[in-house]
């Protein structure tokens, strides 16, 4: 009986915590989240595939095999879903960074020196470097 209030408090706390999170994440943050989700899904796929592989053909029931197979298929669906999210978010991160650099460059005054331009554009250049590196490096779970 004591568990119910504790579980209720945890659920309410989690709900408030999730509600407090902002949906205004940058494309780079979305790419990072998609990569983390994909790593998690790949780990689940690998684990469920190992369970399926570990079943003993001599003793496993058809229901056990179906259950393990269904888990693998479910994991694969999650992997496929996050693969597309990752690609989209990586593309969005690179696009946003490139557009920020373009806007920064086009906003420079005509009499700006090379040194001033590089100093002013450094944050946009760094952001584009990070976005392209993240997009081209691939996943390292």
C-alpha positions in Angstrom: 0.0 0.0 0.0 2.9 2.3 0.7 4.2 1.9 -2.9 1.2 3.6 -4.5 1.9 7.1 -3.0 5.6 6.8 -3.9 4.9 5.7 -7.4 2.3 8.5 -7.8 4.7 11.1 -6.6 7.4 9.8 -9.0 5.0 9.8 -11.9 3.8 13.4 -11.2 7.4 14.5 -10.8 8.3 13.0 -14.1 5.3 14.6 -15.8 6.3 18.0 -14.4 9.9 17.4 -15.4 8.9 16.6 -19.0 6.5 19.5 -19.2 9.3 21.8 -18.1 11.5 20.7 -20.9 11.5 23.1 -23.9 10.6 22.0 -27.3 12.9 24.7 -28.8 15.9 22.5 -29.4 18.4 23.3 -32.0 18.9 21.0 -35.0 22.3 20.0 -33.6 20.6 19.0 -30.3 18.0 17.0 -32.3 20.8 15.2 -34.2 22.5 14.3 -30.9 19.2 13.0 -29.4 18.5 11.0 -32.6 22.0 9.5 -32.5 21.5 8.6 -28.8 18.1 7.1 -29.5 19.5 5.1 -32.4 22.4 3.8 -30.2 19.8 2.7 -27.6 17.7 1.0 -30.3 20.7 -0.7 -31.8 21.6 -2.0 -28.4 18.1 -3.4 -27.8 18.2 -5.0 -31.3 21.5 -6.6 -30.6 20.3 -7.9 -27.2 17.1 -9.3 -28.5 18.8 -10.8 -31.4 21.3 -12.5 -29.0 18.3 -13.9 -27.0 16.8 -15.3 -30.2 20.2 -16.8 -31.2 20.6 -18.3 -27.7 17.4 -20.3 -27.9 18.1 -24.0 -27.9 16.6 -25.5 -31.0 16.0 -28.8 -29.2 14.0 -27.3 -26.3 12.6 -23.9 -27.6 8.9 -23.8 -28.2 7.3 -22.1 -31.2 5.9 -19.5 -28.9 9.3 -18.7 -27.4 10.7 -18.3 -30.9 7.8 -16.1 -32.0 8.2 -13.9 -28.9 11.9 -13.5 -29.5 11.4 -12.8 -33.2 8.7 -10.2 -32.5 11.1 -8.5 -30.1 13.7 -8.3 -32.8 11.3 -7.0 -35.4 10.0 -4.4 -33.0 13.6 -3.3 -32.3 14.3 -3.1 -36.0 11.2 -0.9 -36.5 12.6 1.5 -33.9 16.0 1.5 -35.5 14.5 2.3 -38.9 12.5 5.1 -37.4 15.5 6.7 -35.8 17.7 6.3 -38.8 15.4 8.6 -40.8 15.2 11.1 -37.9 19.0 11.1 -37.6 19.5 11.8 -41.3 16.8 14.6 -41.2 18.3 16.2 -38.1 21.8 15.9 -39.4 20.7 17.6 -42.6 18.9 20.3 -40.6 21.9 20.9 -38.4 24.2 21.4 -41.4 21.7 23.5 -43.2 21.0 25.8 -40.2 24.8 26.2 -39.6 25.5 27.0 -43.3 22.6 29.5 -43.4 23.9 31.2 -40.2 27.3 31.5 -41.7 25.8 33.0 -44.9 23.7 35.5 -42.9 26.7 36.4 -40.8 28.9 36.9 -43.9 26.3 38.9 -45.8 25.7 41.1 -42.7 29.4 42.2 -42.6 29.9 45.9 -43.3 31.7 46.7 -46.6 34.7 48.2 -44.8 35.3 45.1 -42.6 38.9 43.9 -42.7 39.7 40.2 -43.1 40.7 39.9 -39.4 37.5 41.5 -38.3 35.4 39.3 -40.6 37.1 36.2 -39.3 36.6 37.3 -35.7 32.9 38.0 -36.2 32.3 34.8 -38.2 34.2 32.5 -35.9 31.1 31.3 -34.0 29.2 30.5 -37.2 32.3 28.8 -38.7 32.7 26.7 -35.5 29.0 25.8 -35.6 29.2 24.6 -39.2 32.4 22.6 -38.5 30.7 20.9 -35.6 27.6 20.1 -37.6 29.5 18.7 -40.6 31.8 16.7 -38.3 28.8 15.2 -36.5 27.1 14.4 -39.9 30.1 12.9 -41.5 31.6 11.0 -38.6 28.7 8.6 -38.2 27.6 6.9 -35.1 30.0 5.7 -32.5 27.8 4.1 -29.8 
